[in-house]
Amino acid sequence: MISYLANVLRLMRWQNCLITMFVVVTAVFLLPFIPEVHEIIIAALAAAFITAYGNIHNDIADYRADKINHPERPLPSAELSPGTAILWLQMALAAGLILSLLVNQRCFIVAAIASIALFFYSLFIKKIPLLANIWVGLIAALTFIYAGYISPLYTVWDFSLINAGALIAFFFHLGRELIKDLQDMEGDLSSGLSTVALSWSPAAAKLLATMSFMAVGILAALLYLFLKPGLEFLVIFIIGVFLPLVILTVMMWRRSAQNAYRMISAWLKVLMPVGMLTLLLAREKLPLDSF
């Protein structure tokens, strides 16, 4: 039983689910007025289940490619059957949607949109070069919008701190997904997937990833200029996020082995919570009317 549950958690990619919860909770604290604690907890759990749903659906769709790219995962390693995966997929989706509805109707709508986006991504969007990468970036940005809608005062159109975070998340994940395309070239080729790295060229994927990471830096500069969160934010963002991005980008251009791309992708995942913490620092320095 313990082994079974451990494999279910691996199938859900529990680390990604925890990261999603962390993003939702942190994003809420970028709002000028913090919602009730129980609403935040329920919303974060709902987001985690929607993330689990997306991960399971993706593993089912990627079964052939993962036999090469990720043979250690529960489905390609035969630790879990496809039928078991479908059962947990349905339960994760139901739990995510029901919990989001308990928060409010707007959160439910965003959770439903995210679920549909994840479904179509695994079904056919992921086979379209660049659109697949943009799609993942949009889903990442949607997490911030979902967190904003926990508060009835949030509006999606302002250049607020939480919306700036959504834009940064979009470009950050866009760049990371392009690097993951480089990492998975062998398995994607064998399964007939079309990615930027395969259909265009590895150099094109690297160039687009570089441009995406540059956009992260530009957005942080705009956040500093327009919202005026204080010099501490800019310094910590440069040291903790932007300089590591520059170093990893240089490594991406200088190395072409699959293990190198895997390591770069792993370090990019580490930078996600660092970036969120810098945004929290910015919040502490903002006047109330700058949110």
C-alpha positions as CSV (number, residue, x, y, z in Angstrom):
1,M,0.0,0.0,0.0
2,I,2.8,2.4,0.9
3,S,4.5,1.7,-2.4
4,Y,1.3,2.2,-4.3
5,L,0.6,5.6,-2.7
6,A,4.2,6.6,-3.2
7,N,3.8,5.9,-7.0
8,V,0.5,7.8,-7.1
9,L,2.2,10.8,-5.6
10,R,5.0,10.4,-8.1
11,L,2.3,10.2,-10.9
12,M,0.8,13.4,-9.6
13,R,4.3,14.9,-9.4
14,W,3.7,16.0,-5.8
15,Q,6.7,18.4,-5.9
16,N,5.0,20.4,-8.7
17,C,1.7,20.3,-6.7
18,L,3.5,21.8,-3.7
19,I,5.1,24.4,-5.9
20,T,1.7,25.4,-7.2
21,M,0.3,25.7,-3.7
22,F,3.3,27.8,-2.8
23,V,2.7,30.1,-5.8
24,V,-1.0,30.5,-5.0
25,V,-0.3,31.3,-1.3
26,T,2.6,33.7,-2.1
27,A,0.6,35.4,-4.9
28,V,-2.3,36.1,-2.5
29,F,0.1,38.0,-0.3
30,L,0.9,40.3,-3.3
31,L,-2.6,41.6,-3.0
32,P,-3.2,44.8,-1.0
33,F,-5.9,43.1,1.2
34,I,-5.3,39.5,2.2
35,P,-8.3,37.1,2.1
36,E,-9.4,34.9,4.9
37,V,-6.9,32.1,5.8
38,H,-9.4,29.3,5.1
39,E,-10.1,30.7,1.6
40,I,-6.4,30.7,0.9
41,I,-5.9,27.1,2.1
42,I,-8.9,25.8,0.1
43,A,-7.8,27.6,-3.0
44,A,-4.2,26.4,-2.8
45,L,-5.4,22.8,-2.3
46,A,-7.7,23.1,-5.3
47,A,-4.8,24.4,-7.4
48,A,-2.7,21.5,-6.3
49,F,-5.3,19.0,-7.4
50,I,-5.7,20.7,-10.8
51,T,-2.0,20.5,-11.2
52,A,-2.0,16.8,-10.3
53,Y,-4.8,16.3,-12.9
54,G,-2.7,18.1,-15.6
55,N,0.4,16.0,-14.7
56,I,-1.4,12.7,-14.8
57,H,-3.1,13.6,-18.1
58,N,0.3,14.6,-19.5
59,D,1.9,11.3,-18.4
60,I,-0.9,9.3,-20.0
61,A,-0.5,11.2,-23.3
62,D,3.3,11.0,-23.1
63,Y,3.5,7.3,-22.4
64,R,5.6,6.4,-25.5
65,A,8.0,9.4,-25.2
66,D,8.5,8.8,-21.5
67,K,9.8,5.3,-22.1
68,I,12.9,7.1,-23.4
69,N,12.8,10.6,-21.7
70,H,11.6,9.5,-18.3
71,P,11.6,5.7,-18.0
72,E,11.6,6.0,-14.2
73,R,8.1,7.4,-14.1
74,P,5.2,5.2,-12.7
75,L,3.5,4.5,-16.1
76,P,6.5,3.7,-18.3
77,S,8.1,1.7,-15.5
78,A,4.8,-0.3,-15.1
79,E,4.6,0.6,-11.4
80,L,1.0,1.8,-12.1
81,S,-1.4,0.8,-14.8
82,P,-3.1,3.2,-17.3
83,G,-6.5,2.4,-15.7
84,T,-5.2,3.4,-12.3
85,A,-3.9,6.6,-13.7
86,I,-7.2,7.4,-15.3
87,L,-9.0,6.8,-12.0
88,W,-6.7,9.2,-10.1
89,L,-7.0,11.7,-12.9
90,Q,-10.7,11.9,-12.5
91,M,-10.5,12.2,-8.7
92,A,-7.9,15.0,-8.9
93,L,-10.0,16.9,-11.4
94,A,-13.2,16.5,-9.3
95,A,-11.4,17.6,-6.1
96,G,-9.8,20.6,-7.8
97,L,-13.1,21.9,-9.3
98,I,-15.2,21.3,-6.2
99,L,-12.7,23.0,-3.9
100,S,-12.3,26.0,-6.2
101,L,-16.1,26.4,-6.2
102,L,-16.0,26.5,-2.4
103,V,-13.8,29.6,-2.6
104,N,-16.0,31.6,-5.1
105,Q,-17.4,31.4,-8.6
106,R,-14.5,33.4,-10.2
107,C,-11.9,30.9,-8.9
108,F,-14.0,28.0,-10.1
109,I,-14.2,29.6,-13.6
110,V,-10.4,30.1,-13.7
111,A,-9.8,26.5,-12.4
112,A,-12.2,25.2,-15.1
113,I,-10.3,27.2,-17.8
114,A,-7.0,25.8,-16.5
115,S,-8.3,22.3,-16.6
116,I,-9.5,22.7,-20.1
117,A,-6.2,24.2,-21.1
118,L,-4.3,21.3,-19.6
119,F,-6.6,18.8,-21.3
120,F,-6.1,20.4,-24.8
121,Y,-2.3,20.8,-24.1
122,S,-1.9,17.1,-23.5
123,L,-4.2,16.1,-26.4
124,F,-2.8,18.1,-29.3
125,I,-1.4,21.6,-28.3
126,K,1.9,20.1,-27.2
127,K,2.4,18.8,-30.7
128,I,2.5,22.4,-32.2
129,P,5.9,24.0,-32.0
130,L,6.2,27.2,-29.9
131,L,2.4,27.3,-29.3
132,A,2.9,24.4,-26.8
133,N,5.6,26.4,-24.9
134,I,3.4,29.6,-24.9
135,W,0.5,27.5,-23.7
136,V,2.4,26.3,-20.6
137,G,3.5,29.9,-19.9
138,L,-0.1,31.1,-20.1
139,I,-1.2,28.4,-17.6
140,A,1.6,29.5,-15.2
141,A,0.4,33.1,-15.5
142,L,-3.2,31.9,-14.9
143,T,-2.1,30.7,-11.5
144,F,-1.5,34.3,-10.4
145,I,-4.9,35.4,-11.8
146,Y,-6.6,32.5,-10.0
147,A,-4.9,33.6,-6.7
148,G,-6.0,37.2,-7.3
149,Y,-9.6,36.2,-7.8
150,I,-9.7,34.9,-4.2
151,S,-10.1,38.5,-3.3
152,P,-13.2,40.3,-4.6
153,L,-11.2,43.5,-5.0
154,Y,-8.8,42.1,-7.6
155,T,-8.9,43.3,-11.2
156,V,-7.0,41.5,-14.0
157,W,-6.3,44.6,-16.2
158,D,-4.1,46.8,-13.9
159,F,-0.4,46.7,-13.9
160,S,-0.4,45.6,-10.3
161,L,2.2,43.6,-8.4
162,I,0.3,40.3,-8.7
163,N,-0.2,40.9,-12.5
164,A,3.4,41.8,-12.9
165,G,4.2,38.4,-11.3
166,A,1.9,36.7,-13.8
167,L,3.8,38.3,-16.7
168,I,7.1,37.3,-15.2
169,A,5.8,33.8,-14.6
170,F,4.7,33.6,-18.3
171,F,8.1,34.4,-19.7
172,F,10.0,32.4,-17.1
173,H,8.0,29.2,-17.9
174,L,8.2,29.9,-21.6
175,G,12.0,29.9,-21.5
176,R,12.1,26.8,-19.2
177,E,9.7,24.9,-21.5
178,L,12.0,25.6,-24.5
179,I,14.9,24.2,-22.6
180,K,12.9,21.1,-21.7
181,D,12.3,20.7,-25.5
182,L,16.1,20.6,-25.8
183,Q,16.3,18.1,-23.0
184,D,13.7,15.8,-24.4
185,M,14.7,15.8,-28.1
186,E,15.6,12.1,-28.3
187,G,12.3,10.9,-26.9
188,D,10.2,13.5,-28.7
189,L,11.8,12.5,-32.0
190,S,11.0,8.8,-31.4
191,S,7.4,9.6,-30.5
192,G,6.8,11.9,-33.5
193,L,6.4,15.1,-31.5
194,S,7.1,18.4,-33.1
195,T,8.9,20.9,-30.9
196,V,10.9,24.1,-31.6
197,A,14.1,22.2,-31.1
198,L,13.2,19.5,-33.5
199,S,11.0,21.2,-36.1
200,W,13.0,24.4,-36.3
201,S,16.5,23.9,-34.7
202,P,18.1,23.7,-31.3
203,A,19.6,27.1,-31.9
204,A,16.1,28.6,-32.5
205,A,14.9,27.1,-29.1
206,K,18.0,28.6,-27.4
207,L,17.4,32.0,-29.0
208,L,13.7,32.1,-28.0
209,A,14.6,30.9,-24.4
210,T,17.2,33.7,-24.2
211,M,14.7,36.3,-25.3
212,S,12.2,35.0,-22.8
213,F,14.6,35.3,-19.9
214,M,15.5,38.8,-21.2
215,A,11.8,39.7,-21.0
216,V,11.9,38.6,-17.3
217,G,14.6,41.1,-16.6
218,I,12.7,43.9,-18.5
219,L,9.5,43.2,-16.6
220,A,11.4,43.4,-13.3
221,A,12.8,46.7,-14.4
222,L,9.4,48.0,-15.4
223,L,8.0,46.9,-12.0
224,Y,10.8,48.8,-10.3
225,L,10.2,52.0,-12.4
226,F,6.4,52.1,-12.2
227,L,5.5,50.5,-8.9
228,K,8.6,51.8,-7.0
229,P,9.1,48.8,-4.7
230,G,12.5,50.1,-3.5
231,L,16.1,49.5,-4.4
232,E,16.3,46.4,-2.2
233,F,13.9,44.6,-4.5
234,L,15.9,45.4,-7.6
235,V,19.2,44.4,-6.0
236,I,17.9,41.1,-4.7
237,F,16.1,40.3,-7.9
238,I,19.3,40.9,-9.9
239,I,21.4,38.8,-7.6
240,G,18.9,36.1,-6.8
241,V,17.1,35.7,-10.1
242,F,18.5,37.6,-13.1
243,L,22.2,36.8,-12.7
244,P,21.5,33.1,-12.2
245,L,19.3,33.3,-15.4
246,V,22.2,34.8,-17.3
247,I,24.6,32.1,-16.1
248,L,22.2,29.3,-17.0
249,T,21.6,30.9,-20.4
250,V,25.3,31.0,-21.1
251,M,25.5,27.3,-20.0
252,M,22.6,26.5,-22.3
253,W,24.5,28.0,-25.3
254,R,27.9,26.4,-24.4
255,R,26.6,22.9,-23.7
256,S,24.5,20.5,-25.8
257,A,24.3,17.3,-23.8
258,Q,20.9,16.1,-22.5
259,N,22.2,15.9,-18.9
260,A,23.3,19.6,-19.2
261,Y,19.8,20.7,-20.2
262,R,18.3,18.5,-17.4
263,M,20.6,20.3,-14.9
264,I,19.7,23.7,-16.2
265,S,16.0,22.9,-16.1
266,A,16.3,21.7,-12.5
267,W,18.1,24.9,-11.4
268,L,15.4,27.0,-13.1
269,K,12.8,25.2,-10.9
270,V,14.9,26.3,-7.9
271,L,14.7,29.9,-9.1
272,M,10.9,29.9,-9.1
273,P,10.4,30.3,-5.3
274,V,13.4,32.7,-5.2
275,G,11.5,34.9,-7.6
276,M,8.3,34.7,-5.6
277,L,10.2,35.7,-2.5
278,T,11.6,38.8,-4.2
279,L,8.0,39.8,-5.2
280,L,7.0,39.5,-1.5
281,L,9.9,41.8,-0.6
282,A,8.5,44.3,-3.2
283,R,5.1,44.2,-1.5
284,E,6.6,45.3,1.8
285,K,7.9,48.5,0.2
286,L,4.9,49.5,-1.9
287,P,2.4,52.2,-0.9
288,L,-1.2,50.9,-0.8
289,D,-2.2,52.7,-4.0
290,S,0.6,51.0,-6.0
291,F,-0.7,47.5,-5.8
